Amino acid sequence: MENQNLNILDEVNKGATMGMDAISFVSEKVTDNTFKEVLDTEYNKYEKISERVNEIYENYSSKEPHETTPMNKAMTWYGIQMRTMTDDSTSKLSELLMQGTNMGIIEGRRLLNQNPHAAHDVKSILNDFVVMQEDSVETLKKYL
C-alpha cells in the first residue's frame, strides 16, 4: 500500500513538473497576451498540485518526490522547438499543450482505475490533478 501511494504521488509530481516545463517552454513563443495569461494560470494550477504532493509526501517517504529528469526536460524543449519551427501560432501552441495534457489525463485515469485502495489523500490529489487537466483541455480548445 505504501509503495502504491508513493508511486502515485511520484507520477502526479512528474506530470505536474512536466506540465510546468512545457508551459514555460511554450510561453517563450506566445505573442497573444490573453493566451499568455491563460498559460500563467495553468502553470499556477500545476504548481499547486506539485505543492500538495510535497506537503503529504513525507507521510510516505523520507525522500523527495520524483520530478522530470534533465533529459526529459531537454527532450520536451527540443520537441517543442521542432514542432513549432514552421508554425508557432497560438493554435499550434495550444495543440501541443493539449497533446501533452491528454497523455497526462490518460495516465491519471489509469492510476485511478488501477489503484482503488490508495490512501484517501493520495487519491484526492490524483483526482484533482486529472480534473484540472481535463479543465485545461477545455480551456485550450478555445485557442485552436
GROMACS elastic network, one bead per residue, 0.5 to 0.9 nm:
[ bonds ]
;  ai    aj funct       b0    kb
    1     4     6  0.50279   500
    1     5     6  0.62902   500
    1     6     6  0.85985   500
    1   117     6  0.76870   500
    1   118     6  0.67525   500
    1   119     6  0.80149   500
    2     5     6  0.52243   500
    2     6     6  0.61407   500
    2     7     6  0.85824   500
    2    60     6  0.62925   500
    2    61     6  0.86594   500
    2   118     6  0.84776   500
    2   119     6  0.86258   500
    3     7     6  0.60149   500
    3     8     6  0.85794   500
    3    60     6  0.80691   500
    4     7     6  0.51513   500
    4     8     6  0.62728   500
    4     9     6  0.86952   500
    4   115     6  0.74521   500
    4   117     6  0.88241   500
    4   118     6  0.66585   500
    4   119     6  0.88851   500
    5     8     6  0.51819   500
    5     9     6  0.62008   500
    5    10     6  0.85659   500
    5    60     6  0.72621   500
    5   115     6  0.87288   500
    5   118     6  0.58121   500
    5   119     6  0.65619   500
    5   122     6  0.63192   500
    5   123     6  0.84439   500
    6     9     6  0.51522   500
    6    10     6  0.60715   500
    6    11     6  0.85733   500
    6    57     6  0.74854   500
    6    60     6  0.61252   500
    6    61     6  0.73057   500
    6    65     6  0.83813   500
    6   122     6  0.86258   500
    7    10     6  0.50855   500
    7    11     6  0.61208   500
    7    12     6  0.85984   500
    8    11     6  0.51123   500
    8    12     6  0.61218   500
    8    13     6  0.85247   500
    8   108     6  0.88185   500
    8   111     6  0.70227   500
    8   112     6  0.89253   500
    8   115     6  0.86898   500
    8   118     6  0.84721   500
    8   122     6  0.72161   500
    8   123     6  0.82946   500
    8   126     6  0.74164   500
    9    12     6  0.51387   500
    9    13     6  0.60683   500
    9    14     6  0.85143   500
    9    53     6  0.61611   500
    9    54     6  0.87202   500
    9    56     6  0.88794   500
    9    57     6  0.71535   500
    9    65     6  0.71958   500
    9    66     6  0.83688   500
    9   122     6  0.67307   500
    9   125     6  0.82120   500
    9   126     6  0.77159   500
   10    13     6  0.51506   500
   10    14     6  0.60644   500
   10    15     6  0.85213   500
   10    53     6  0.82330   500
   10    57     6  0.88005   500
   10    65     6  0.54483   500
   10    66     6  0.50618   500
   10    67     6  0.74005   500
   11    14     6  0.50814   500
   11    15     6  0.60779   500
   11    16     6  0.85316   500
   11    65     6  0.89000   500
   11    66     6  0.75188   500
   11    67     6  0.84427   500
   11   107     6  0.86922   500
   11   108     6  0.84009   500
   11   111     6  0.89252   500
   12    15     6  0.50546   500
   12    16     6  0.60763   500
   12    17     6  0.85937   500
   12    49     6  0.80343   500
   12    50     6  0.76239   500
   12    53     6  0.76616   500
   12    66     6  0.89947   500
   12   104     6  0.88033   500
   12   108     6  0.76687   500
   12   125     6  0.80822   500
   12   126     6  0.65095   500
   12   129     6  0.72987   500
   13    17     6  0.60543   500
   13    18     6  0.83577   500
   13    46     6  0.89334   500
   13    49     6  0.75451   500
   13    50     6  0.53830   500
   13    51     6  0.87767   500
   13    53     6  0.65291   500
   13    54     6  0.83345   500
   13    65     6  0.67001   500
   13    66     6  0.64321   500
   13    67     6  0.60185   500
   13    68     6  0.84503   500
   14    17     6  0.52143   500
   14    18     6  0.59533   500
   14    19     6  0.84662   500
   14    50     6  0.85565   500
   14    65     6  0.82404   500
   14    66     6  0.60058   500
   14    68     6  0.53702   500
   14    69     6  0.88943   500
   15    18     6  0.50625   500
   15    19     6  0.60835   500
   15    20     6  0.86417   500
   15    46     6  0.85373   500
   15    50     6  0.89145   500
   15    67     6  0.80041   500
   15    68     6  0.79549   500
   15   101     6  0.89216   500
   15   104     6  0.64442   500
   15   129     6  0.89867   500
   16    19     6  0.50350   500
   16    20     6  0.62582   500
   16    21     6  0.86361   500
   16    43     6  0.89324   500
   16    45     6  0.87576   500
   16    46     6  0.50409   500
   16    47     6  0.68857   500
   16    48     6  0.89010   500
   16    49     6  0.67568   500
   16    50     6  0.59741   500
   16    67     6  0.83075   500
   16   104     6  0.89142   500
   16   129     6  0.81942   500
   17    20     6  0.50017   500
   17    21     6  0.61013   500
   17    22     6  0.85818   500
   17    46     6  0.72144   500
   17    47     6  0.75872   500
   17    50     6  0.71897   500
   17    67     6  0.60410   500
   17    68     6  0.62520   500
   18    21     6  0.50059   500
   18    22     6  0.61152   500
   18    23     6  0.85529   500
   18    67     6  0.77834   500
   18    68     6  0.60679   500
   18    72     6  0.82715   500
   18    73     6  0.74652   500
   18    76     6  0.82199   500
   18   100     6  0.89137   500
   19    22     6  0.51681   500
   19    23     6  0.61353   500
   19    24     6  0.85257   500
   19    42     6  0.87800   500
   19    43     6  0.73601   500
   19    46     6  0.66516   500
   19    97     6  0.83033   500
   19   100     6  0.77652   500
   19   101     6  0.75099   500
   19   104     6  0.88153   500
   20    23     6  0.51791   500
   20    24     6  0.60848   500
   20    25     6  0.86530   500
   20    42     6  0.83774   500
   20    43     6  0.54743   500
   20    44     6  0.83151   500
   20    46     6  0.63152   500
   20    47     6  0.71566   500
   21    24     6  0.51003   500
   21    25     6  0.62274   500
   21    26     6  0.86107   500
   21    43     6  0.88454   500
   21    68     6  0.87305   500
   21    73     6  0.68502   500
   21    76     6  0.77548   500
   21    77     6  0.81167   500
   22    25     6  0.51629   500
   22    26     6  0.60555   500
   22    27     6  0.83796   500
   22    73     6  0.83500   500
   22    76     6  0.66470   500
   22    77     6  0.72574   500
   22    80     6  0.79772   500
   22    97     6  0.72310   500
   22   100     6  0.84119   500
   23    26     6  0.50860   500
   23    27     6  0.57827   500
   23    28     6  0.87187   500
   23    39     6  0.65096   500
   23    40     6  0.80894   500
   23    42     6  0.80650   500
   23    43     6  0.65050   500
   23    97     6  0.74634   500
   24    27     6  0.51706   500
   24    28     6  0.67719   500
   24    39     6  0.86189   500
   24    40     6  0.88900   500
   24    43     6  0.80147   500
   25    28     6  0.57130   500
   25    29     6  0.76224   500
   25    76     6  0.82781   500
   25    77     6  0.61844   500
   25    80     6  0.73395   500
   25    81     6  0.85892   500
   26    29     6  0.55317   500
   26    30     6  0.67206   500
   26    39     6  0.88348   500
   26    77     6  0.85887   500
   26    80     6  0.71329   500
   26    81     6  0.88053   500
   26    93     6  0.65704   500
   26    94     6  0.89332   500
   26    96     6  0.87570   500
   26    97     6  0.81903   500
   27    30     6  0.51064   500
   27    31     6  0.85485   500
   27    35     6  0.89900   500
   27    36     6  0.65498   500
   27    39     6  0.71710   500
   27    40     6  0.84515   500
   27    93     6  0.88095   500
   28    31     6  0.85630   500
   29    84     6  0.88406   500
   29    88     6  0.67785   500
   29    89     6  0.84836   500
   29    90     6  0.87367   500
   29    93     6  0.82404   500
   30    33     6  0.76110   500
   30    35     6  0.73294   500
   30    36     6  0.62590   500
   30    88     6  0.79479   500
   30    89     6  0.78406   500
   30    90     6  0.67144   500
   30    93     6  0.78980   500
   31    34     6  0.89579   500
   31    35     6  0.80756   500
   31    36     6  0.75045   500
   31    89     6  0.84389   500
   31    90     6  0.77362   500
   32    35     6  0.53474   500
   32    36     6  0.61917   500
   32    37     6  0.88286   500
   32    90     6  0.71089   500
   33    37     6  0.62631   500
   33    38     6  0.86935   500
   34    37     6  0.51691   500
   34    38     6  0.63957   500
   34    39     6  0.87751   500
   35    39     6  0.62176   500
   35    40     6  0.86177   500
   35    90     6  0.75029   500
   35    94     6  0.88754   500
   35   140     6  0.88559   500
   35   143     6  0.76904   500
   36    39     6  0.50784   500
   36    40     6  0.62117   500
   36    41     6  0.87153   500
   37    41     6  0.62822   500
   37    42     6  0.86382   500
   38    41     6  0.51440   500
   38    42     6  0.62084   500
   38    43     6  0.85881   500
   38   139     6  0.81427   500
   38   140     6  0.84784   500
   39    43     6  0.59751   500
   39    44     6  0.85506   500
   40    43     6  0.50504   500
   40    44     6  0.63040   500
   40    45     6  0.88093   500
   41    44     6  0.51599   500
   41    45     6  0.64383   500
   41    46     6  0.89386   500
   42    45     6  0.50977   500
   42    46     6  0.64859   500
   42    47     6  0.86706   500
   42   132     6  0.88770   500
   42   136     6  0.70410   500
   43    46     6  0.52489   500
   43    47     6  0.62023   500
   43    48     6  0.87434   500
   44    48     6  0.61534   500
   44    49     6  0.87005   500
   45    48     6  0.51590   500
   45    49     6  0.64087   500
   45    50     6  0.87593   500
   45   129     6  0.88826   500
   45   132     6  0.75572   500
   46    49     6  0.51821   500
   46    50     6  0.63065   500
   46    51     6  0.86934   500
   46   129     6  0.80203   500
   46   132     6  0.84309   500
   46   133     6  0.88996   500
   47    50     6  0.50914   500
   47    51     6  0.61938   500
   47    52     6  0.86986   500
   48    52     6  0.62121   500
   48    53     6  0.86747   500
   49    52     6  0.50935   500
   49    53     6  0.63284   500
   49    54     6  0.87318   500
   49   125     6  0.71237   500
   49   126     6  0.88809   500
   49   128     6  0.80696   500
   49   129     6  0.66470   500
   50    53     6  0.50728   500
   50    54     6  0.62670   500
   50    55     6  0.86918   500
   51    54     6  0.50318   500
   51    55     6  0.61803   500
   51    56     6  0.89830   500
   52    55     6  0.50486   500
   52    56     6  0.66590   500
   52    57     6  0.85006   500
   52   125     6  0.72928   500
   53    56     6  0.56151   500
   53    57     6  0.57697   500
   53    65     6  0.76633   500
   53   122     6  0.82130   500
   53   125     6  0.73173   500
   54    57     6  0.51213   500
   54    58     6  0.73996   500
   54    64     6  0.77750   500
   54    65     6  0.67976   500
   55    58     6  0.71395   500
   55    59     6  0.86117   500
   56    59     6  0.55387   500
   56    60     6  0.75362   500
   56   121     6  0.80354   500
   56   122     6  0.82648   500
   57    60     6  0.55005   500
   57    61     6  0.62055   500
   57    62     6  0.80066   500
   57    63     6  0.82283   500
   57    64     6  0.75123   500
   57    65     6  0.67761   500
   58    61     6  0.50295   500
   58    62     6  0.56008   500
   58    63     6  0.73886   500
   58    64     6  0.79847   500
   58    65     6  0.89660   500
   59    62     6  0.80210   500
   60    63     6  0.88727   500
   61    64     6  0.76842   500
   61    65     6  0.85962   500
   63    66     6  0.89332   500
   64    67     6  0.88724   500
   66    69     6  0.85322   500
   68    71     6  0.80414   500
   68    72     6  0.59738   500
   68    73     6  0.65031   500
   69    72     6  0.51402   500
   69    73     6  0.62637   500
   69    74     6  0.86102   500
   70    73     6  0.50164   500
   70    74     6  0.61279   500
   70    75     6  0.85855   500
   71    74     6  0.50548   500
   71    75     6  0.61202   500
   71    76     6  0.85517   500
   72    75     6  0.50011   500
   72    76     6  0.60293   500
   72    77     6  0.85086   500
   73    76     6  0.50937   500
   73    77     6  0.61456   500
   73    78     6  0.85110   500
   74    77     6  0.50906   500
   74    78     6  0.60007   500
   74    79     6  0.84508   500
   75    79     6  0.59113   500
   75    80     6  0.84968   500
   76    79     6  0.51265   500
   76    80     6  0.62192   500
   76    81     6  0.86059   500
   77    80     6  0.52633   500
   77    81     6  0.61956   500
   77    82     6  0.86908   500
   78    81     6  0.50337   500
   78    82     6  0.61154   500
   78    83     6  0.85472   500
   79    82     6  0.52001   500
   79    83     6  0.60509   500
   79    84     6  0.84942   500
   80    83     6  0.52109   500
   80    84     6  0.60464   500
   80    85     6  0.84104   500
   80    93     6  0.85492   500
   80    96     6  0.76529   500
   81    84     6  0.53922   500
   81    85     6  0.59696   500
   82    85     6  0.52874   500
   82    86     6  0.83561   500
   83    86     6  0.74980   500
   83    87     6  0.74967   500
   83    88     6  0.81926   500
   83    92     6  0.85368   500
   83    96     6  0.81986   500
   84    89     6  0.80874   500
   84    92     6  0.73230   500
   84    93     6  0.75928   500
   85    88     6  0.67905   500
   87    92     6  0.66292   500
   87    93     6  0.86380   500
   88    91     6  0.79872   500
   88    92     6  0.59842   500
   88    93     6  0.63179   500
   89    92     6  0.52225   500
   89    93     6  0.62735   500
   89    94     6  0.85457   500
   90    93     6  0.51114   500
   90    94     6  0.60153   500
   90    95     6  0.85088   500
   90   143     6  0.64811   500
   90   144     6  0.72265   500
   91    94     6  0.51346   500
   91    95     6  0.61587   500
   91    96     6  0.87583   500
   91   140     6  0.89170   500
   91   141     6  0.88097   500
   91   142     6  0.88585   500
   91   143     6  0.54114   500
   92    96     6  0.62702   500
   92    97     6  0.87338   500
   92   143     6  0.87367   500
   92   144     6  0.69926   500
   93    96     6  0.51956   500
   93    97     6  0.63533   500
   93    98     6  0.86103   500
   93   143     6  0.86981   500
   93   144     6  0.84331   500
   94    97     6  0.52285   500
   94    98     6  0.60965   500
   94    99     6  0.86891   500
   94   140     6  0.56511   500
   94   141     6  0.72942   500
   94   142     6  0.86698   500
   94   143     6  0.60602   500
   94   144     6  0.60692   500
   95    98     6  0.50315   500
   95    99     6  0.62328   500
   95   100     6  0.88388   500
   95   140     6  0.76984   500
   95   141     6  0.79451   500
   95   143     6  0.83360   500
   95   144     6  0.64559   500
   96    99     6  0.52203   500
   96   100     6  0.65655   500
   96   101     6  0.86832   500
   97   100     6  0.52837   500
   97   101     6  0.60669   500
   97   102     6  0.85481   500
   97   137     6  0.83765   500
   97   140     6  0.78250   500
   98   102     6  0.59526   500
   98   103     6  0.86096   500
   98   136     6  0.79786   500
   98   137     6  0.57205   500
   98   140     6  0.66866   500
   98   141     6  0.78664   500
   99   102     6  0.52145   500
   99   103     6  0.65029   500
   99   104     6  0.88790   500
   99   137     6  0.89198   500
  100   103     6  0.51988   500
  100   104     6  0.64687   500
  100   105     6  0.88449   500
  101   105     6  0.62559   500
  101   106     6  0.87277   500
  101   133     6  0.61206   500
  101   134     6  0.79053   500
  101   136     6  0.77197   500
  101   137     6  0.69147   500
  102   106     6  0.62458   500
  102   107     6  0.86474   500
  102   133     6  0.76860   500
  102   134     6  0.78532   500
  102   137     6  0.75059   500
  103   106     6  0.51855   500
  103   107     6  0.62608   500
  103   108     6  0.85329   500
  104   107     6  0.51719   500
  104   108     6  0.59497   500
  104   109     6  0.85110   500
  104   129     6  0.89704   500
  104   130     6  0.74823   500
  104   133     6  0.73917   500
  105   108     6  0.50229   500
  105   109     6  0.60180   500
  105   110     6  0.84282   500
  105   129     6  0.83983   500
  105   130     6  0.54531   500
  105   131     6  0.81775   500
  105   133     6  0.63451   500
  105   134     6  0.68374   500
  106   109     6  0.52757   500
  106   110     6  0.61341   500
  106   111     6  0.86680   500
  106   130     6  0.85537   500
  107   110     6  0.50474   500
  107   111     6  0.62138   500
  107   112     6  0.86921   500
  107   130     6  0.88490   500
  108   111     6  0.50927   500
  108   112     6  0.62342   500
  108   113     6  0.86676   500
  108   126     6  0.67271   500
  108   127     6  0.76393   500
  108   129     6  0.76513   500
  108   130     6  0.57335   500
  109   112     6  0.50199   500
  109   113     6  0.61297   500
  109   114     6  0.85199   500
  109   126     6  0.86905   500
  109   127     6  0.81373   500
  109   130     6  0.69693   500
  110   113     6  0.51759   500
  110   114     6  0.59913   500
  110   115     6  0.84223   500
  111   114     6  0.52102   500
  111   115     6  0.58878   500
  111   116     6  0.86812   500
  111   126     6  0.81285   500
  112   115     6  0.54867   500
  112   116     6  0.65200   500
  112   118     6  0.85969   500
  112   123     6  0.71235   500
  112   126     6  0.72648   500
  112   127     6  0.73034   500
  113   116     6  0.62446   500
  114   117     6  0.88140   500
  115   118     6  0.55734   500
  115   123     6  0.85414   500
  116   119     6  0.88050   500
  116   123     6  0.84108   500
  117   120     6  0.83763   500
  117   123     6  0.88172   500
  118   121     6  0.84422   500
  118   122     6  0.65622   500
  118   123     6  0.61564   500
  119   122     6  0.52971   500
  119   123     6  0.61823   500
  119   124     6  0.85510   500
  120   123     6  0.51544   500
  120   124     6  0.60092   500
  120   125     6  0.87339   500
  121   124     6  0.50698   500
  121   125     6  0.64296   500
  121   126     6  0.87188   500
  122   125     6  0.53284   500
  122   126     6  0.62280   500
  122   127     6  0.85893   500
  123   127     6  0.59027   500
  123   128     6  0.83903   500
  124   127     6  0.51803   500
  124   128     6  0.60635   500
  124   129     6  0.84772   500
  125   128     6  0.50887   500
  125   129     6  0.60213   500
  125   130     6  0.86693   500
  126   129     6  0.50419   500
  126   130     6  0.63016   500
  126   131     6  0.86874   500
  127   130     6  0.51715   500
  127   131     6  0.61561   500
  127   132     6  0.84419   500
  128   131     6  0.51354   500
  128   132     6  0.59129   500
  128   133     6  0.85182   500
  129   132     6  0.50879   500
  129   133     6  0.62280   500
  129   134     6  0.86756   500
  130   133     6  0.51178   500
  130   134     6  0.61955   500
  130   135     6  0.86471   500
  131   135     6  0.61745   500
  131   136     6  0.85302   500
  132   135     6  0.51121   500
  132   136     6  0.61568   500
  132   137     6  0.88126   500
  133   137     6  0.63114   500
  133   138     6  0.87663   500
  134   137     6  0.52436   500
  134   138     6  0.66033   500
  134   139     6  0.88642   500
  135   138     6  0.51530   500
  135   139     6  0.63226   500
  135   140     6  0.87000   500
  136   140     6  0.60437   500
  136   141     6  0.85355   500
  137   140     6  0.50444   500
  137   141     6  0.60695   500
  138   141     6  0.52612   500
  138   142     6  0.72245   500
  139   142     6  0.58901   500
  139   143     6  0.78226   500
  140   143     6  0.55163   500
  140   144     6  0.71082   500
  141   144     6  0.54575   500
